[in-house]
Amino acid sequence: MMLSRRNLIQLAGATVFPASALRLYAAGDFWNTKDPDNWTKDEIAKLLKRSPWAKEMTGERTIGSNKSSSSHPNIGMPRTTRKRSPIDNPNTTTRTPPRTETYKGTVVWESAKVIRDADKTPLPEGFETQYVLSVIGIPLAKTSSRSAMGAVRQVTFLTVRGKDPLEAMTVRQNSSNGAIYYAGFSREALTIDRDDKEVVFATAMGKVHFRVKFSPKEMIYRGELAV
């Protein structure tokens, strides 16, 4: 694609889709009626932002301590060495209200054939035989080091309702395409059928936890389940 993945996601966010585009997805949607070579940029953007294979992901965390620094000269000294002075006044300590940070991103089911037909590029090396989902727009780790990716992998799961969660096999960051995080899961360890009620992708960024639900019955591409 001429546009980067991040630019297409932004295009989808800026596009005003008609009300009919927000209905339950059906066999008449463009990905089932038009050849991929004829998909427009807006249609591709829709696939990558708001479709059965692309979901918005949000999370929040509260930042800020209850107490801020006091102006007393002994502040910062180890608690065991500080002695209360007659002039100490607990009222000199002020309180800072906590603030909430909100994170918003997109999860895309990258290994689905419909997404590959839209993207027209191969999956990253090593992911070809796995379920692959990407996280775009949320900095899951401070660096792309092996240890940082390993930490993200250990908190990244795929769960089919009624079955045990499956931990990701591999997590990798691709900075060349707008800092996308790819998570791969073993197809042999988890079977997904079109009759399954729900598939949940879960991950975390520190203490911020994210969950996104996918519906297999909606993820039908040209008559086949596309995962």
Secondary structure in CASP SS format (residue, H / E / C, confidence):
PFRMAT SS
TARGET T0000
AUTHOR 0000-0000-0000
METHOD secondary structure of the structure
MODEL  1
M C 1.00
M C 1.00
L C 1.00
S C 1.00
R H 1.00
R H 1.00
N H 1.00
L H 1.00
I H 1.00
Q H 1.00
L H 1.00
A H 1.00
G H 1.00
A H 1.00
T C 1.00
V C 1.00
F C 1.00
P C 1.00
A H 1.00
S H 1.00
A H 1.00
L H 1.00
R C 1.00
L C 1.00
Y C 1.00
A C 1.00
A C 1.00
G C 1.00
D C 1.00
F H 1.00
W H 1.00
N H 1.00
T H 1.00
K C 1.00
D C 1.00
P H 1.00
D H 1.00
N H 1.00
W C 1.00
T C 1.00
K H 1.00
D H 1.00
E H 1.00
I H 1.00
A H 1.00
K H 1.00
L H 1.00
L H 1.00
K H 1.00
R C 1.00
S E 1.00
P C 1.00
W C 1.00
A E 1.00
K E 1.00
E E 1.00
M E 1.00
T E 1.00
G E 1.00
E E 1.00
R E 1.00
T E 1.00
I E 1.00
G C 1.00
S C 1.00
N C 1.00
K E 1.00
S C 1.00
S C 1.00
S C 1.00
S C 1.00
H C 1.00
P C 1.00
N C 1.00
I C 1.00
G C 1.00
M C 1.00
P C 1.00
R H 1.00
T H 1.00
T H 1.00
R C 1.00
K C 1.00
R C 1.00
S C 1.00
P C 1.00
I C 1.00
D C 1.00
N C 1.00
P H 1.00
N H 1.00
T H 1.00
T C 1.00
T C 1.00
R E 1.00
T C 1.00
P C 1.00
P C 1.00
R E 1.00
T E 1.00
E E 1.00
T E 1.00
Y E 1.00
K E 1.00
G E 1.00
T E 1.00
V E 1.00
V E 1.00
W E 1.00
E C 1.00
S C 1.00
A C 1.00
K H 1.00
V H 1.00
I H 1.00
R H 1.00
D H 1.00
A H 1.00
D H 1.00
K C 1.00
T C 1.00
P C 1.00
L C 1.00
P C 1.00
E C 1.00
G C 1.00
F C 1.00
E C 1.00
T C 1.00
Q E 1.00
Y E 1.00
V E 1.00
L E 1.00
S E 1.00
V E 1.00
I E 1.00
G C 1.00
I C 1.00
P C 1.00
L C 1.00
A C 1.00
K C 1.00
T C 1.00
S C 1.00
S C 1.00
R H 1.00
S H 1.00
A H 1.00
M H 1.00
G H 1.00
A H 1.00
V H 1.00
R H 1.00
Q C 1.00
V C 1.00
T C 1.00
F E 1.00
L E 1.00
T E 1.00
V E 1.00
R C 1.00
G C 1.00
K C 1.00
D C 1.00
P C 1.00
L E 1.00
E E 1.00
A C 1.00
M C 1.00
T E 1.00
V E 1.00
R E 1.00
Q E 1.00
N E 1.00
S H 1.00
S H 1.00
N H 1.00
G C 1.00
A C 1.00
I E 1.00
Y E 1.00
Y E 1.00
A E 1.00
G E 1.00
F E 1.00
S E 1.00
R C 1.00
E C 1.00
A C 1.00
L C 1.00
T C 1.00
I C 1.00
D C 1.00
R C 1.00
D C 1.00
D C 1.00
K C 1.00
E C 1.00
V E 1.00
V E 1.00
F E 1.00
A E 1.00
T E 1.00
A E 1.00
M E 1.00
G C 1.00
K C 1.00
V E 1.00
H E 1.00
F E 1.00
R E 1.00
V E 1.00
K E 1.00
F E 1.00
S C 1.00
P H 1.00
K H 1.00
E H 1.00
M C 1.00
I E 1.00
Y E 1.00
R C 1.00
G C 1.00
E E 1.00
L E 1.00
A C 1.00
V C 1.00
END
